Amino acid sequence: MSAKSRGTFKMLSRYIVADKALLAKALALLLVGTALDVVGPLLAKIYIDDYLMQGVMEPTPLITLLLIYLACQLGAAGLRFIQALSFTEMALNAVQDIRKRAFARVIRLPMSYFDHARTGQLVSRITNDTEAIKDLYVQFLSNVLGNVVMLVGILIAMALLDPTLMLIALGLVPAVVGIIYLYQKLSGPAVAHSRELRSDINANINESIGGMAVIQASNQSERFLGSFGAVNQEYYRARMRTIRASGALLRPAIDLLSILTILGLLTLFGQQVVAGVAEVGVLYAFLSYMGRFTEPLAEITQRFNLYQQAMVAGDRVATLLQEEEQHYGDSPRQLEDGTIRLNKLSFAYQADKPVLHQLELAIPDGGFYAIVGHTGSGKSTLLSLLLDFYPAQRGQIELGGSDINDLCQQALRQGIGLIPQEPFILADTVFNNIDMGRGLSQEQVEQAAHKAHLHQAITGLPNGYQTELGEGGLRLSTGQRQQLVIARALAAQPKILLLDEATANIDSETEQVVQQALAELQGKVTLIAVAHRLSTIKQADQIVLLAQGRISEQGTHAELMALEGGTYQAMYRLQQQAARVEALEEQ
Ligand SMILES: Nc1ncnc2c1ncn2[C@@H]1O[C@H](COP(=O)(O)OP(=O)(O)OP(=O)(O)O)[C@@H](O)[C@H]1O
């Protein structure tokens, strides 16, 4: 077992002992149930040797024997059922907790993790893999444990009948363990591969559904179908390989072993019976036990497939649970104001490709700063750093007088609001979309909606603030969705508001409303706006032009326009020209 699997084993076994009372109940039921089950052949032996072979056929003891036999079998079946329920309860408890922990970890991972992760694979970790772990508890544990106890019970019963024969049967155990070991060695990689493929299938579906509009518009359905078919087919092959390994190696090997042992026993023991040394009833009981002995062994080996799957799944969930969470500082200080200072700030996603170089910037509380620049100049990256999505490699960010690394999660997330280009709307009510679980009052939510100029539109909805918005906020226009996100950000009364191309996707009429809402915030909140359309940020106190991660120009709109040969001036003129041409074309 690798070190990783040992960790997984420890994690999974903790859940077995988590509810000791339940475990004790399941084990007690198992022991009593098995004992009742194992008694069967012993009773049959008594019947054969003491009654049948002796020619004693008195009804009363025979009926009593039969009733005891029936009671034992019924009792065993009933207890097995209740015991299975207890194991299922343990399994569901464990899986519920593991799933919750996995999701809790995902939701607290640093943003950088999601640069590389595939959504479908993450979903697969939380759904399929945890489900496989459930199988471990329900099927493997209850089954294997049940069968091990059954084996011990049978061995005890055999020993009572004839210790030598019991030792012969015991000889089967190491042979079976050897076969299981061999099987694990041979099929382990195939099992791991098939689980990888299963999560690839999930990732594939997820990506396709997420990008459905693009796939259909660019006529890529067939290509996506083809690549999905390929992964699906590969998964089928991998699964078949594991099933074949189990069917071709495991079961036949165990069956062969059991047949050989029974044959050996029959030869040895049969002769003793013929010679009159042993009783027929003992022979019958032995054969019956041997039949039952190999069954649990075969079952155990077959469940090893499940065990392997669960361990692979467990390894993957354990890896996820060990991912480093986003780190926050522990200073109890809140953001005192909305000042921002960048001191020689440098950053790179990959060590050899620097994105931001030695940025120096001081933004006063309530200032309105616009960040402009060509595509790829580092604007969004700067916003990500201000949100502490990534740690800067060199230099420092100060927010409201505190180093960003010292700020605790609550200070940071309440102090800074983000309005992204794509509004993220939950399939919930308008109220809950603004509140976002912060427990705000109706008045606070309405105030935020007023500030975002959305209150009137909300009251026009069928159920006002309690109107359910479909997934993605489909009941609202694009502009209204953006206003809703602004209201959500404002409801936290942030000191700093970051706008990442917040008006890029809305028509110019709605943009006016959004602009007006933002204009009213000017001076009250520090506004940092990343914008491509320069006409939207003309009013900014300062415009900062980024070029390949460096501040190349900075000043008011008028100052930058006056810079002879300046890039901002050129960009602005170009956009003006384009707008004029567009207007002419429309006429
Ligand atoms: N998550 C990431 N991992 C690696 N590189 C990234 C990542 N995000 C952005 N980059 C790279 O960093 C550079 C700056 O990107 P950024 O998105 O900050 O530019 P931008 O100015 O916001 O561009 P745009 O105007 O197109 O949004 C680009 O070269 C980009 O390819």
The ligand as a Gaussian input file, in Angstrom:
#p B3LYP/6-31G(d) Opt

LIG

0 1
 N       -4.888000      32.369000     -15.216000
 C       -3.855000      32.659000     -16.003000
 N       -2.816000      31.808000     -16.132000
 C       -1.765000      32.109000     -16.910000
 N       -1.661000      33.250000     -17.627000
 C       -2.665000      34.123000     -17.553000
 C       -3.816000      33.873000     -16.755000
 N       -4.658000      34.933000     -16.860000
 C       -4.053000      35.800000     -17.716000
 N       -2.855000      35.321000     -18.119000
 C       -1.900000      35.994000     -19.001000
 O       -1.493000      37.197000     -18.368000
 C       -1.415000      38.272000     -19.287000
 C       -2.307000      39.413000     -18.811000
 O       -3.664000      38.980000     -18.874000
 P       -4.874000      39.864000     -18.352000
 O       -6.088000      39.042000     -18.450000
 O       -4.526000      40.442000     -17.042000
 O       -4.892000      41.003000     -19.425000
 P       -6.007000      42.105000     -19.684000
 O       -5.278000      43.378000     -19.858000
 O       -7.041000      42.066000     -18.633000
 O       -6.589000      41.607000     -21.060000
 P       -8.073000      41.809000     -21.620000
 O       -8.215000      43.239000     -21.929000
 O       -8.081000      40.975000     -22.853000
 O       -9.020000      41.310000     -20.577000
 C       -1.819000      37.704000     -20.636000
 O       -0.635000      37.402000     -21.333000
 C       -2.555000      36.424000     -20.297000
 O       -2.346000      35.465000     -21.298000

